[in-house]
Amino acid sequence: MRRRTLLLSAAGLPTLALAHHGWSSFDQDRPIYLEGRVTGVRWQNPHAELDLEVSPSLKVPGDLASRQLPAQSAAVDGKALVAKAQVPTRKDKVWEIELAPLTRMEAWKVAEIKPGALVSVVGFGLKDEKEPVVRAEYLFVDGKAYGLRSSPA
């Protein structure tokens, strides 16, 4: 999330910084499905981010649970996670999607996503649901699936 925080530098001068959060702030018991058109991209560390414009009539596709998922180095029950995915209760038009760090995106060979691209994700929203933010577990781009929790197995 791109929240600005005012910090004091070592010299005592005010400095703007972007606040980062831990993964524990996401509800890992309720996977969310989103799909739409990318309207913004931040291909940077600590992790890449997308702004995703979704349709108000968003539905989980019937074939989602049967999609082929890649093996990851972490123990992730991807089939069970994807089978539980549901559309979010929030009805925001634009969602911020937090992807993996750039080194992991490179390990998966994910090309930098450009505005206008159509993508879908399965991931986790914030526990408090205060903001339309999803941490992506699986990213689907151009017919390929990427597991973003860990490196490819």
C-alpha positions, 0 to 999 in steps of 0.5 A: 500500500502506498501510504505516506509516512512522515519520518525524521532522518538521521539529520533530524530533517523530515522525510517522506517515506512509503509505509509497508505492512506485514503479511499478517494484516491479510485474511488468509482464511478467505481467498478473493478472486479479481479480474480486470484491466490494469490501469497502473503499474509500480514495478519496484521493490519491496514488491510489484503492484498493479492497479486493477479495474474490475467489473461491477458484475465480477464473478468467479469463473466456472473453470477456476478450480480446474486451472493448472497451477504451477508447483512452488518451493513453499508448501501451498495447497493451491487447488484448495485455495483456488477452489475457495476463492470468492469475489470480494464483499467490497464493490470498489472499481479499482483494487491495488494488487500486491505482487511478489518482490521483483526477484521472485517475479524474475524467477517466475519469468513474469514480464513487466505487466503494462497498463491495459493488460487483462489479468486475474488474481487469487489472493487475500484482502486485508482483515479489516477490509478498510482498503481495496487491497489484495496480496496475490497468491496466484497471478494469471496473465496471457493464459499462464499461471504464476504462484507468487508465495515462493519461487518455482519448484 
